[in-house]
Amino acid sequence: MKWLNVFLLAILLVPSAASAEIAGKTFNTGESEEVDTVANTLNIFFENCDFDESKICGRVMEIVLPDGSILEEDSVMPDGSVLQGSYMITGLVEESEGSYRKGQILAPDEALRDGKMKYYGFRVDENADGTITAAGCILTICPRKMIWSPAN
């Protein structure tokens, strides 16, 4: 019976977000399959959110240009914030091993095009090959799915 109490105590002491496998990893968004052009990609670092450590957020670390170099200038969003260093993804909750739900994602391409900030629902699934499937959602429909690879 003592071992059961120790086991239960150990489970209670381990925060759920800290055990999330995606936290601490950086992924590159890859080229869009939606648009037939060469475009910039983003390196996104997943971490516990500053404002709520029980949730996972994704911070834009770098904007990678088509030639592989890093954009040095600030990319200023319609609300005046700088994309680099800010959260593009917020509020992810690990619902089951490797499946994260209930997040929100900023669509920077649409925000810049339309001149106003645009957010969608967001979910992530870890894949066996080390990539993640990232999906932007409207309500329960997630039409925009992309495979993001670990960043070098």
C-alpha positions in Angstrom: 0.0 0.0 0.0 2.9 2.3 0.7 4.2 2.0 -2.8 0.8 3.0 -4.2 0.8 6.2 -2.1 4.4 7.0 -3.3 3.3 6.4 -6.9 0.2 8.6 -6.6 2.2 11.4 -4.9 4.8 11.2 -7.8 2.1 11.6 -10.4 0.6 14.6 -8.6 4.0 16.3 -8.3 4.8 16.1 -12.0 3.1 19.0 -13.9 1.3 17.8 -17.0 2.6 20.5 -19.3 6.2 19.9 -18.3 5.8 16.3 -19.4 4.7 17.3 -22.8 7.1 16.0 -25.4 6.7 19.0 -27.8 7.9 21.5 -25.2 11.5 22.4 -25.7 11.6 21.6 -29.4 11.8 23.8 -32.4 10.0 23.1 -35.7 10.2 24.7 -39.1 6.8 25.4 -40.7 8.0 24.3 -44.1 6.7 25.6 -47.5 3.0 26.1 -48.0 1.2 23.5 -50.0 -1.6 26.0 -50.5 0.4 28.5 -52.4 2.6 27.7 -55.5 5.4 30.1 -54.7 8.7 30.1 -52.9 8.0 31.6 -49.5 9.6 32.3 -46.1 9.2 29.7 -43.3 9.3 30.1 -39.6 11.2 28.4 -36.8 8.8 27.9 -33.9 10.0 27.0 -30.4 7.4 25.2 -28.2 7.5 26.0 -24.5 5.3 26.4 -21.5 3.4 29.7 -21.9 4.7 32.6 -19.8 1.2 33.5 -18.8 0.0 29.9 -17.9 2.6 27.2 -17.5 0.0 24.5 -17.7 -0.3 25.3 -21.4 2.1 25.1 -24.4 2.9 28.1 -26.6 4.9 28.4 -29.8 7.3 31.4 -30.1 8.6 32.6 -33.5 12.4 32.3 -33.2 13.4 33.1 -36.8 12.0 33.9 -40.2 13.9 31.7 -42.7 14.2 33.2 -46.2 13.8 30.9 -49.3 17.6 30.9 -49.7 18.0 29.5 -46.1 19.3 32.8 -44.6 17.6 34.4 -41.6 15.6 37.6 -42.0 17.5 40.2 -39.9 14.8 43.0 -40.0 11.9 43.1 -37.7 8.6 41.8 -39.2 6.0 44.2 -37.8 2.5 42.9 -37.6 -0.7 45.1 -38.0 -1.0 45.6 -34.3 2.5 47.0 -34.1 4.1 43.9 -32.5 7.2 42.2 -33.9 6.6 38.7 -35.1 10.1 37.5 -34.2 10.2 36.6 -30.5 6.5 36.7 -30.0 4.0 33.9 -29.5 2.3 32.8 -32.7 0.7 29.8 -31.0 -1.0 30.0 -27.6 -3.0 27.8 -25.2 -2.2 24.2 -26.4 -3.2 21.5 -24.0 -1.9 17.9 -24.2 -5.2 15.9 -24.3 -3.4 12.6 -24.9 0.1 11.5 -25.5 1.4 13.4 -28.5 -2.0 15.2 -29.2 -2.4 18.8 -28.3 -5.7 20.7 -28.7 -7.5 23.9 -27.8 -4.8 26.2 -29.0 -4.9 29.4 -31.2 -2.6 30.3 -34.0 -1.9 33.7 -35.6 -1.9 33.5 -39.4 0.8 36.1 -40.1 0.5 35.9 -43.9 -3.2 36.7 -43.7 -2.8 39.4 -41.1 -0.2 41.2 -43.2 -2.3 40.8 -46.3 -5.5 42.0 -44.7 -4.0 44.6 -42.3 -5.5 43.1 -39.2 -4.6 40.3 -36.8 -6.1 36.9 -37.8 -6.3 33.9 -35.4 -7.6 30.4 -35.9 -8.1 27.4 -33.7 -5.0 25.2 -33.6 -4.1 21.6 -32.9 -0.9 19.5 -33.1 -0.2 15.8 -33.4 3.3 14.4 -33.0 4.3 11.9 -35.7 6.5 8.8 -35.3 9.1 10.2 -37.7 9.7 13.3 -35.4 7.6 15.7 -37.4 4.4 17.2 -36.3 1.1 17.7 -38.1 -0.1 21.2 -37.4 -3.7 22.1 -38.2 -5.5 25.5 -38.3 -9.2 25.1 -37.4 -12.5 27.0 -37.7 -14.7 25.5 -35.0 -14.2 21.7 -35.4 -13.2 21.8 -39.1 -9.4 21.8 -39.6 -8.9 22.3 -43.4 -5.4 23.6 -43.3 -2.9 20.8 -42.3 0.8 21.1 -42.6 3.7 18.9 -41.7 6.4 20.7 -39.7 9.9 19.3 -39.4 12.4 19.6 -36.6 14.5 22.7 -37.2 18.3 22.2 -37.6 
